[in-house]
Amino acid sequence: MTKYILVGGYIRKATDGGKVFCEELVRDYEEPIKLLDCLFARPKENWEKLHIEDKNFFQNHLPNKKIEIVLANPDKFLEQIELANAIYLRGGVVKNLLDLLPQNTDWQKVFDKKTVAGASAGAMVLSKYYYGADDLKLGQGLGLVPVKVLVHYMSNYNAPNIDWDKAYTELKSYKEDLPLLALKEGEFKIINI
């Protein structure tokens, strides 16, 4: 079984600053915990800087945990997942993330017994279908979580271009009938599969 955590975006905007999310991400594992920080959705030249931000974020919210936070490398990603307890797919551009993930991979087997969290673009990639708040288009993710996801819901993200009601309605009626998760900034949903 895999525990998926889908985050509506900007976990730091949660009312608790992301503390409960951090605790949930590592809850099921004995120390030392290995967390893989995947920044593939962001431009590669920003990875080191963002990785330092993420390390500080997790260490600040989990001060009493022995945790090793490793930056994901596209060339070693599958091997890194094997060694990790939890994987964090930070948001950014969906296409960038999909392009750097190893292709033709049985992700259900790779992620078995892991906790996999996806924020914004990460949540969209993990879901079956999504509505992209950047390009205002419907898309298809890896389908690991059989849901439709709408991230940054009701926020000022891409305002005034996005009509949240229209986005919700379009996604709801898109392809097959699946649960729709409309996740606000910092809001997350846990799904065990």
CYANA upper distance limits for C-alpha pairs under 8 A (distance plus 0.5 A):
  1 MET  CA    112 ASP  CA      5.99
  1 MET  CA    113 LYS  CA      5.80
  1 MET  CA    114 LYS  CA      8.26
  1 MET  CA    192 ASN  CA      7.17
  1 MET  CA    193 ILE  CA      5.84
  2 THR  CA    108 GLN  CA      8.45
  2 THR  CA    111 PHE  CA      6.78
  2 THR  CA    112 ASP  CA      5.60
  2 THR  CA    113 LYS  CA      5.55
  2 THR  CA    114 LYS  CA      5.87
  2 THR  CA    115 THR  CA      6.48
  2 THR  CA    116 VAL  CA      7.90
  2 THR  CA    192 ASN  CA      6.18
  2 THR  CA    193 ILE  CA      5.83
  3 LYS  CA    113 LYS  CA      8.05
  3 LYS  CA    114 LYS  CA      6.96
  3 LYS  CA    115 THR  CA      5.16
  3 LYS  CA    116 VAL  CA      6.73
  3 LYS  CA    190 ILE  CA      7.38
  3 LYS  CA    191 ILE  CA      6.41
  3 LYS  CA    192 ASN  CA      4.96
  3 LYS  CA    193 ILE  CA      7.00
  4 TYR  CA    115 THR  CA      6.35
  4 TYR  CA    116 VAL  CA      5.38
  4 TYR  CA    117 ALA  CA      6.15
  4 TYR  CA    118 GLY  CA      8.34
  4 TYR  CA    145 VAL  CA      8.08
  4 TYR  CA    190 ILE  CA      6.21
  4 TYR  CA    191 ILE  CA      5.64
  4 TYR  CA    192 ASN  CA      6.56
  4 TYR  CA    193 ILE  CA      8.18
  5 ILE  CA     25 LEU  CA      8.31
  5 ILE  CA    115 THR  CA      8.02
  5 ILE  CA    116 VAL  CA      6.72
  5 ILE  CA    117 ALA  CA      4.92
  5 ILE  CA    118 GLY  CA      6.83
  5 ILE  CA    123 ALA  CA      8.43
  5 ILE  CA    188 PHE  CA      6.95
  5 ILE  CA    189 LYS  CA      6.12
  5 ILE  CA    190 ILE  CA      5.06
  5 ILE  CA    191 ILE  CA      6.89
  6 LEU  CA    117 ALA  CA      6.39
  6 LEU  CA    118 GLY  CA      5.72
  6 LEU  CA    119 ALA  CA      6.69
  6 LEU  CA    120 SER  CA      8.45
  6 LEU  CA    122 GLY  CA      8.30
  6 LEU  CA    123 ALA  CA      5.47
  6 LEU  CA    126 LEU  CA      8.49
  6 LEU  CA    188 PHE  CA      5.89
  6 LEU  CA    189 LYS  CA      5.83
  6 LEU  CA    190 ILE  CA      7.06
  7 VAL  CA     11 ILE  CA      7.47
  7 VAL  CA    117 ALA  CA      7.81
  7 VAL  CA    118 GLY  CA      6.45
  7 VAL  CA    119 ALA  CA      4.91
  7 VAL  CA    120 SER  CA      6.65
  7 VAL  CA    123 ALA  CA      6.66
  7 VAL  CA    151 VAL  CA      8.01
  7 VAL  CA    183 LEU  CA      7.35
  7 VAL  CA    185 GLU  CA      8.25
  7 VAL  CA    186 GLY  CA      7.02
  7 VAL  CA    187 GLU  CA      6.31
  7 VAL  CA    188 PHE  CA      4.75
  7 VAL  CA    189 LYS  CA      7.18
  8 GLY  CA    119 ALA  CA      6.57
  8 GLY  CA    120 SER  CA      5.89
  8 GLY  CA    123 ALA  CA      7.91
  8 GLY  CA    150 LEU  CA      7.91
  8 GLY  CA    151 VAL  CA      4.84
  8 GLY  CA    152 HIS  CA      5.73
  8 GLY  CA    153 TYR  CA      7.63
  8 GLY  CA    182 ALA  CA      8.12
  8 GLY  CA    183 LEU  CA      4.87
  8 GLY  CA    184 LYS  CA      5.58
  8 GLY  CA    185 GLU  CA      5.60
  8 GLY  CA    186 GLY  CA      6.41
  8 GLY  CA    187 GLU  CA      5.98
  8 GLY  CA    188 PHE  CA      6.62
  9 GLY  CA     91 GLY  CA      7.51
  9 GLY  CA    119 ALA  CA      5.55
  9 GLY  CA    120 SER  CA      4.91
  9 GLY  CA    151 VAL  CA      6.76
  9 GLY  CA    152 HIS  CA      6.13
  9 GLY  CA    183 LEU  CA      8.42
  9 GLY  CA    184 LYS  CA      7.67
  9 GLY  CA    185 GLU  CA      5.42
  9 GLY  CA    186 GLY  CA      6.22
  9 GLY  CA    187 GLU  CA      8.01
 10 TYR  CA     14 ALA  CA      8.19
 10 TYR  CA    119 ALA  CA      7.71
 10 TYR  CA    120 SER  CA      8.11
 10 TYR  CA    185 GLU  CA      6.09
 10 TYR  CA    186 GLY  CA      5.89
 11 ILE  CA     17 GLY  CA      7.44
 11 ILE  CA     18 GLY  CA      5.87
 11 ILE  CA     21 PHE  CA      8.23
 11 ILE  CA    119 ALA  CA      7.94
 11 ILE  CA    185 GLU  CA      7.11
 11 ILE  CA    186 GLY  CA      4.43
 11 ILE  CA    187 GLU  CA      7.59
 12 ARG  CA     17 GLY  CA      5.13
 12 ARG  CA     18 GLY  CA      5.66
 12 ARG  CA    186 GLY  CA      6.81
 13 LYS  CA     17 GLY  CA      6.23
 13 LYS  CA     18 GLY  CA      7.71
 13 LYS  CA    185 GLU  CA      6.62
 13 LYS  CA    186 GLY  CA      5.52
 14 ALA  CA     18 GLY  CA      5.98
 14 ALA  CA    185 GLU  CA      7.23
 14 ALA  CA    186 GLY  CA      4.53
 14 ALA  CA    187 GLU  CA      6.90
 15 THR  CA    186 GLY  CA      8.11
 16 ASP  CA     20 VAL  CA      7.73
 18 GLY  CA     22 CYS  CA      6.78
 18 GLY  CA     61 HIS  CA      8.05
 18 GLY  CA    186 GLY  CA      7.58
 19 LYS  CA     23 GLU  CA      6.80
 19 LYS  CA     61 HIS  CA      5.79
 19 LYS  CA     62 LEU  CA      8.31
 20 VAL  CA     24 GLU  CA      6.58
 21 PHE  CA     25 LEU  CA      6.64
 21 PHE  CA    188 PHE  CA      8.15
 22 CYS  CA     26 VAL  CA      7.25
 22 CYS  CA     58 PHE  CA      6.92
 22 CYS  CA     61 HIS  CA      6.99
 22 CYS  CA     62 LEU  CA      7.50
 23 GLU  CA     27 ARG  CA      6.20
 23 GLU  CA     61 HIS  CA      8.22
 23 GLU  CA     62 LEU  CA      7.48
 24 GLU  CA     28 ASP  CA      8.45
 25 LEU  CA     86 ALA  CA      7.20
 25 LEU  CA    115 THR  CA      6.95
 25 LEU  CA    116 VAL  CA      8.35
 25 LEU  CA    117 ALA  CA      7.75
 26 VAL  CA     33 ILE  CA      7.63
 26 VAL  CA     85 ASN  CA      8.26
 26 VAL  CA     86 ALA  CA      7.31
 26 VAL  CA    115 THR  CA      8.23
 29 TYR  CA     33 ILE  CA      6.90
 29 TYR  CA     85 ASN  CA      7.49
 31 GLU  CA     65 LYS  CA      7.52
 31 GLU  CA     66 LYS  CA      6.15
 31 GLU  CA     67 ILE  CA      7.44
 32 PRO  CA     65 LYS  CA      8.11
 32 PRO  CA     66 LYS  CA      5.38
 32 PRO  CA     67 ILE  CA      5.90
 32 PRO  CA     68 GLU  CA      7.49
 33 ILE  CA     65 LYS  CA      8.39
 33 ILE  CA     66 LYS  CA      6.81
 33 ILE  CA     67 ILE  CA      5.12
 33 ILE  CA     68 GLU  CA      6.58
 33 ILE  CA     84 ALA  CA      8.27
 33 ILE  CA     85 ASN  CA      6.92
 34 LYS  CA     67 ILE  CA      6.41
 34 LYS  CA     68 GLU  CA      5.39
 34 LYS  CA     69 ILE  CA      6.62
 34 LYS  CA     70 VAL  CA      8.01
 34 LYS  CA     83 LEU  CA      7.79
 34 LYS  CA     84 ALA  CA      5.33
 34 LYS  CA     85 ASN  CA      5.79
 34 LYS  CA     86 ALA  CA      7.09
 35 LEU  CA     67 ILE  CA      7.60
 35 LEU  CA     68 GLU  CA      6.57
 35 LEU  CA     69 ILE  CA      5.29
 35 LEU  CA     70 VAL  CA      6.74
 35 LEU  CA     84 ALA  CA      6.17
 35 LEU  CA     85 ASN  CA      6.55
 35 LEU  CA     86 ALA  CA      5.37
 35 LEU  CA     87 ILE  CA      6.25
 35 LEU  CA     88 TYR  CA      7.84
 36 LEU  CA     69 ILE  CA      6.42
 36 LEU  CA     70 VAL  CA      5.50
 36 LEU  CA     71 LEU  CA      6.59
 36 LEU  CA     72 ALA  CA      6.47
 36 LEU  CA     80 GLN  CA      7.71
 36 LEU  CA     81 ILE  CA      7.54
 36 LEU  CA     84 ALA  CA      6.56
 36 LEU  CA     85 ASN  CA      8.41
 36 LEU  CA     86 ALA  CA      6.73
 36 LEU  CA     87 ILE  CA      5.18
 36 LEU  CA     88 TYR  CA      6.65
 37 ASP  CA     51 HIS  CA      7.57
 37 ASP  CA     54 ASP  CA      8.18
 37 ASP  CA     69 ILE  CA      7.11
 37 ASP  CA     70 VAL  CA      6.33
 37 ASP  CA     71 LEU  CA      5.45
 37 ASP  CA     72 ALA  CA      6.07
 37 ASP  CA     87 ILE  CA      6.70
 37 ASP  CA     88 TYR  CA      5.63
 37 ASP  CA     89 LEU  CA      7.17
 37 ASP  CA     90 ARG  CA      8.07
 38 CYS  CA     71 LEU  CA      6.86
 38 CYS  CA     72 ALA  CA      5.37
 38 CYS  CA     73 ASN  CA      8.29
 38 CYS  CA     87 ILE  CA      7.59
 38 CYS  CA     88 TYR  CA      6.28
 38 CYS  CA     89 LEU  CA      5.39
 38 CYS  CA     90 ARG  CA      6.74
 39 LEU  CA     44 LYS  CA      8.46
 39 LEU  CA     47 TRP  CA      6.68
 39 LEU  CA     50 LEU  CA      8.28
 39 LEU  CA     51 HIS  CA      8.22
 39 LEU  CA     71 LEU  CA      8.25
 39 LEU  CA     72 ALA  CA      7.53
 39 LEU  CA     89 LEU  CA      6.92
 39 LEU  CA     90 ARG  CA      6.11
 39 LEU  CA     91 GLY  CA      8.09
 39 LEU  CA     97 LEU  CA      8.45
 40 PHE  CA     44 LYS  CA      7.73
 40 PHE  CA     72 ALA  CA      8.50
 40 PHE  CA     74 PRO  CA      8.22
 40 PHE  CA     89 LEU  CA      8.31
 40 PHE  CA     90 ARG  CA      8.39
 40 PHE  CA     96 ASN  CA      6.79
 40 PHE  CA     97 LEU  CA      5.37
 40 PHE  CA    100 LEU  CA      6.82
 40 PHE  CA    101 LEU  CA      8.45
 41 ALA  CA     89 LEU  CA      8.47
 41 ALA  CA     90 ARG  CA      7.44
 41 ALA  CA     91 GLY  CA      6.48
 41 ALA  CA     92 GLY  CA      5.06
 41 ALA  CA     93 VAL  CA      5.37
 41 ALA  CA     94 VAL  CA      6.63
 41 ALA  CA     95 LYS  CA      7.92
 41 ALA  CA     96 ASN  CA      5.40
 41 ALA  CA     97 LEU  CA      4.78
 41 ALA  CA    121 ALA  CA      7.60
 41 ALA  CA    122 GLY  CA      8.26
 42 ARG  CA     46 ASN  CA      7.46
 42 ARG  CA     47 TRP  CA      7.60
 42 ARG  CA     91 GLY  CA      7.87
 42 ARG  CA     92 GLY  CA      5.69
 42 ARG  CA     93 VAL  CA      6.99
 42 ARG  CA     96 ASN  CA      7.57
 42 ARG  CA     97 LEU  CA      8.30
 43 PRO  CA     47 TRP  CA      7.50
 46 ASN  CA     50 LEU  CA      6.59
 47 TRP  CA     51 HIS  CA      6.32
 48 GLU  CA     52 ILE  CA      6.85
 49 LYS  CA     53 GLU  CA      7.00
 50 LEU  CA     54 ASP  CA      6.63
 51 HIS  CA     55 LYS  CA      6.55
 51 HIS  CA     71 LEU  CA      6.96
 52 ILE  CA     56 ASN  CA      6.71
 53 GLU  CA     57 PHE  CA      6.60
 54 ASP  CA     58 PHE  CA      6.64
 55 LYS  CA     59 GLN  CA      6.49
 55 LYS  CA     69 ILE  CA      6.88
 56 ASN  CA     60 ASN  CA      6.35
 57 PHE  CA     61 HIS  CA      6.90
 58 PHE  CA     62 LEU  CA      6.39
 59 GLN  CA     63 PRO  CA      5.89
 59 GLN  CA     65 LYS  CA      8.50
 59 GLN  CA     67 ILE  CA      8.33
 72 ALA  CA     76 LYS  CA      8.09
 72 ALA  CA     77 PHE  CA      6.60
 72 ALA  CA     80 GLN  CA      7.59
 73 ASN  CA     77 PHE  CA      5.96
 73 ASN  CA     80 GLN  CA      8.49
 74 PRO  CA    100 LEU  CA      6.52
 74 PRO  CA    101 LEU  CA      7.25
 74 PRO  CA    102 PRO  CA      8.00
 76 LYS  CA     80 GLN  CA      6.54
 77 PHE  CA     81 ILE  CA      6.64
 77 PHE  CA    101 LEU  CA      8.36
 77 PHE  CA    102 PRO  CA      8.22
 78 LEU  CA     82 GLU  CA      6.88
 78 LEU  CA    102 PRO  CA      8.27
 78 LEU  CA    110 VAL  CA      7.95
 79 GLU  CA     83 LEU  CA      7.22
 80 GLN  CA     84 ALA  CA      6.74
 81 ILE  CA     85 ASN  CA      8.22
 81 ILE  CA     87 ILE  CA      7.72
 81 ILE  CA    110 VAL  CA      7.83
 81 ILE  CA    111 PHE  CA      8.06
 82 GLU  CA    110 VAL  CA      7.83
 84 ALA  CA    114 LYS  CA      8.19
 85 ASN  CA    113 LYS  CA      8.48
 85 ASN  CA    114 LYS  CA      5.90
 85 ASN  CA    115 THR  CA      7.10
 86 ALA  CA    114 LYS  CA      6.07
 86 ALA  CA    115 THR  CA      5.11
 86 ALA  CA    116 VAL  CA      6.27
 86 ALA  CA    117 ALA  CA      8.25
 87 ILE  CA    114 LYS  CA      8.07
 87 ILE  CA    115 THR  CA      6.81
 87 ILE  CA    116 VAL  CA      5.32
 87 ILE  CA    117 ALA  CA      6.67
 88 TYR  CA    116 VAL  CA      6.58
 88 TYR  CA    117 ALA  CA      5.35
 88 TYR  CA    118 GLY  CA      6.48
 88 TYR  CA    119 ALA  CA      8.41
 89 LEU  CA    116 VAL  CA      8.14
 89 LEU  CA    117 ALA  CA      6.52
 89 LEU  CA    118 GLY  CA      5.08
 89 LEU  CA    119 ALA  CA      6.77
 89 LEU  CA    121 ALA  CA      8.48
 89 LEU  CA    122 GLY  CA      5.42
 89 LEU  CA    123 ALA  CA      8.38
 90 ARG  CA    118 GLY  CA      6.61
 90 ARG  CA    119 ALA  CA      5.75
 90 ARG  CA    120 SER  CA      7.77
 90 ARG  CA    121 ALA  CA      7.71
 90 ARG  CA    122 GLY  CA      6.32
 91 GLY  CA    118 GLY  CA      7.73
 91 GLY  CA    119 ALA  CA      5.58
 91 GLY  CA    120 SER  CA      5.26
 91 GLY  CA    121 ALA  CA      4.98
 91 GLY  CA    122 GLY  CA      5.85
 91 GLY  CA    123 ALA  CA      8.45
 92 GLY  CA     96 ASN  CA      8.44
 92 GLY  CA     97 LEU  CA      8.46
 92 GLY  CA    120 SER  CA      7.64
 92 GLY  CA    121 ALA  CA      6.04
 92 GLY  CA    122 GLY  CA      8.34
 93 VAL  CA     97 LEU  CA      7.06
 93 VAL  CA    121 ALA  CA      6.53
 94 VAL  CA     98 LEU  CA      6.70
 94 VAL  CA    121 ALA  CA      5.51
 94 VAL  CA    122 GLY  CA      7.77
 94 VAL  CA    124 MET  CA      7.74
 94 VAL  CA    125 VAL  CA      7.14
 95 LYS  CA     99 ASP  CA      6.42
 96 ASN  CA    100 LEU  CA      6.85
 97 LEU  CA    101 LEU  CA      6.78
 97 LEU  CA    121 ALA  CA      8.28
 97 LEU  CA    122 GLY  CA      8.20
 97 LEU  CA    125 VAL  CA      8.31
 98 LEU  CA    125 VAL  CA      7.72
105 THR  CA    110 VAL  CA      8.46
106 ASP  CA    110 VAL  CA      6.96
107 TRP  CA    111 PHE  CA      6.41
107 TRP  CA    144 LEU  CA      8.00
108 GLN  CA    112 ASP  CA      6.53
108 GLN  CA    144 LEU  CA      7.40
111 PHE  CA    115 THR  CA      8.04
111 PHE  CA    116 VAL  CA      7.78
117 ALA  CA    122 GLY  CA      7.93
117 ALA  CA    123 ALA  CA      7.91
118 GLY  CA    122 GLY  CA      4.34
118 GLY  CA    123 ALA  CA      4.74
118 GLY  CA    124 MET  CA      8.20
118 GLY  CA    125 VAL  CA      8.37
118 GLY  CA    126 LEU  CA      7.50
119 ALA  CA    123 ALA  CA      5.63
120 SER  CA    124 MET  CA      6.82
120 SER  CA    151 VAL  CA      6.17
120 SER  CA    152 HIS  CA      7.71
121 ALA  CA    125 VAL  CA      6.66
122 GLY  CA    126 LEU  CA      6.84
123 ALA  CA    127 SER  CA      6.71
123 ALA  CA    149 VAL  CA      7.83
123 ALA  CA    151 VAL  CA      8.34
124 MET  CA    128 LYS  CA      8.31
124 MET  CA    129 TYR  CA      7.58
124 MET  CA    130 TYR  CA      6.06
124 MET  CA    131 TYR  CA      8.47
124 MET  CA    140 GLN  CA      8.44
124 MET  CA    141 GLY  CA      6.44
124 MET  CA    149 VAL  CA      6.79
124 MET  CA    150 LEU  CA      8.33
124 MET  CA    151 VAL  CA      8.30
125 VAL  CA    140 GLN  CA      8.05
125 VAL  CA    141 GLY  CA      4.72
125 VAL  CA    142 LEU  CA      6.12
125 VAL  CA    143 GLY  CA      8.11
126 LEU  CA    141 GLY  CA      6.36
126 LEU  CA    142 LEU  CA      5.99
126 LEU  CA    143 GLY  CA      6.45
126 LEU  CA    144 LEU  CA      5.87
126 LEU  CA    145 VAL  CA      6.43
127 SER  CA    140 GLN  CA      8.13
127 SER  CA    141 GLY  CA      5.85
127 SER  CA    142 LEU  CA      6.78
127 SER  CA    143 GLY  CA      5.35
127 SER  CA    144 LEU  CA      6.41
127 SER  CA    145 VAL  CA      5.27
127 SER  CA    146 PRO  CA      6.62
127 SER  CA    147 VAL  CA      6.10
127 SER  CA    148 LYS  CA      6.66
127 SER  CA    149 VAL  CA      7.03
128 LYS  CA    140 GLN  CA      6.20
128 LYS  CA    141 GLY  CA      5.51
128 LYS  CA    142 LEU  CA      6.52
128 LYS  CA    143 GLY  CA      4.10
128 LYS  CA    144 LEU  CA      7.21
128 LYS  CA    145 VAL  CA      6.74
128 LYS  CA    146 PRO  CA      5.90
128 LYS  CA    147 VAL  CA      6.11
128 LYS  CA    148 LYS  CA      6.46
129 TYR  CA    138 LEU  CA      7.70
129 TYR  CA    139 GLY  CA      6.13
129 TYR  CA    140 GLN  CA      4.89
129 TYR  CA    141 GLY  CA      6.15
129 TYR  CA    143 GLY  CA      7.73
129 TYR  CA    147 VAL  CA      7.25
129 TYR  CA    148 LYS  CA      5.17
129 TYR  CA    149 VAL  CA      6.98
129 TYR  CA    171 LEU  CA      8.35
130 TYR  CA    138 LEU  CA      6.23
130 TYR  CA    139 GLY  CA      5.79
130 TYR  CA    140 GLN  CA      6.73
130 TYR  CA    141 GLY  CA      7.64
130 TYR  CA    148 LYS  CA      5.83
130 TYR  CA    149 VAL  CA      5.28
130 TYR  CA    150 LEU  CA      6.40
130 TYR  CA    171 LEU  CA      7.37
131 TYR  CA    136 LEU  CA      7.18
131 TYR  CA    137 LYS  CA      6.18
131 TYR  CA    138 LEU  CA      4.96
131 TYR  CA    139 GLY  CA      6.67
131 TYR  CA    149 VAL  CA      7.30
131 TYR  CA    150 LEU  CA      6.05
131 TYR  CA    151 VAL  CA      8.29
131 TYR  CA    167 ALA  CA      7.16
131 TYR  CA    171 LEU  CA      6.73
132 GLY  CA    136 LEU  CA      5.67
132 GLY  CA    137 LYS  CA      5.78
132 GLY  CA    138 LEU  CA      6.63
132 GLY  CA    139 GLY  CA      7.51
132 GLY  CA    150 LEU  CA      8.03
132 GLY  CA    151 VAL  CA      8.47
133 ALA  CA    137 LYS  CA      7.97
133 ALA  CA    150 LEU  CA      8.43
133 ALA  CA    151 VAL  CA      7.83
133 ALA  CA    152 HIS  CA      8.06
133 ALA  CA    157 TYR  CA      7.98
133 ALA  CA    158 ASN  CA      7.28
133 ALA  CA    162 ILE  CA      7.34
134 ASP  CA    158 ASN  CA      7.01
136 LEU  CA    162 ILE  CA      7.43
136 LEU  CA    167 ALA  CA      8.18
138 LEU  CA    170 GLU  CA      8.44
138 LEU  CA    171 LEU  CA      7.33
138 LEU  CA    174 TYR  CA      8.47
143 GLY  CA    147 VAL  CA      8.29
145 VAL  CA    191 ILE  CA      8.11
145 VAL  CA    193 ILE  CA      8.18
146 PRO  CA    178 LEU  CA      7.32
146 PRO  CA    179 PRO  CA      8.21
147 VAL  CA    178 LEU  CA      5.90
147 VAL  CA    179 PRO  CA      5.62
147 VAL  CA    180 LEU  CA      6.34
147 VAL  CA    181 LEU  CA      7.54
148 LYS  CA    171 LEU  CA      7.54
148 LYS  CA    172 LYS  CA      8.10
148 LYS  CA    178 LEU  CA      6.87
148 LYS  CA    179 PRO  CA      6.66
148 LYS  CA    180 LEU  CA      5.11
148 LYS  CA    181 LEU  CA      6.65
149 VAL  CA    180 LEU  CA      6.23
149 VAL  CA    181 LEU  CA      5.32
149 VAL  CA    182 ALA  CA      6.50
149 VAL  CA    183 LEU  CA      7.95
150 LEU  CA    167 ALA  CA      8.41
150 LEU  CA    168 TYR  CA      7.71
150 LEU  CA    171 LEU  CA      8.39
150 LEU  CA    180 LEU  CA      8.03
150 LEU  CA    181 LEU  CA      6.65
150 LEU  CA    182 ALA  CA      5.18
150 LEU  CA    183 LEU  CA      6.64
151 VAL  CA    182 ALA  CA      6.70
151 VAL  CA    183 LEU  CA      5.63
151 VAL  CA    184 LYS  CA      6.85
151 VAL  CA    185 GLU  CA      7.98
152 HIS  CA    157 TYR  CA      6.90
152 HIS  CA    183 LEU  CA      6.76
152 HIS  CA    184 LYS  CA      5.45
152 HIS  CA    185 GLU  CA      5.62
153 TYR  CA    164 TRP  CA      7.36
153 TYR  CA    182 ALA  CA      6.30
153 TYR  CA    183 LEU  CA      5.92
153 TYR  CA    184 LYS  CA      4.99
153 TYR  CA    185 GLU  CA      7.45
154 MET  CA    164 TRP  CA      6.66
154 MET  CA    184 LYS  CA      7.01
155 SER  CA    184 LYS  CA      7.44
155 SER  CA    185 GLU  CA      7.53
156 ASN  CA    160 PRO  CA      7.99
157 TYR  CA    162 ILE  CA      8.49
158 ASN  CA    162 ILE  CA      6.67
162 ILE  CA    167 ALA  CA      8.09
163 ASP  CA    167 ALA  CA      6.65
164 TRP  CA    168 TYR  CA      6.55
165 ASP  CA    169 THR  CA      6.68
166 LYS  CA    170 GLU  CA      6.54
167 ALA  CA    171 LEU  CA      6.60
168 TYR  CA    172 LYS  CA      6.47
168 TYR  CA    182 ALA  CA      8.16
169 THR  CA    173 SER  CA      6.85
170 GLU  CA    174 TYR  CA      6.62
171 LEU  CA    180 LEU  CA      8.33
172 LYS  CA    177 ASP  CA      7.99
172 LYS  CA    178 LEU  CA      8.47
172 LYS  CA    180 LEU  CA      7.04
173 SER  CA    177 ASP  CA      7.84
183 LEU  CA    187 GLU  CA      6.21
183 LEU  CA    188 PHE  CA      7.17
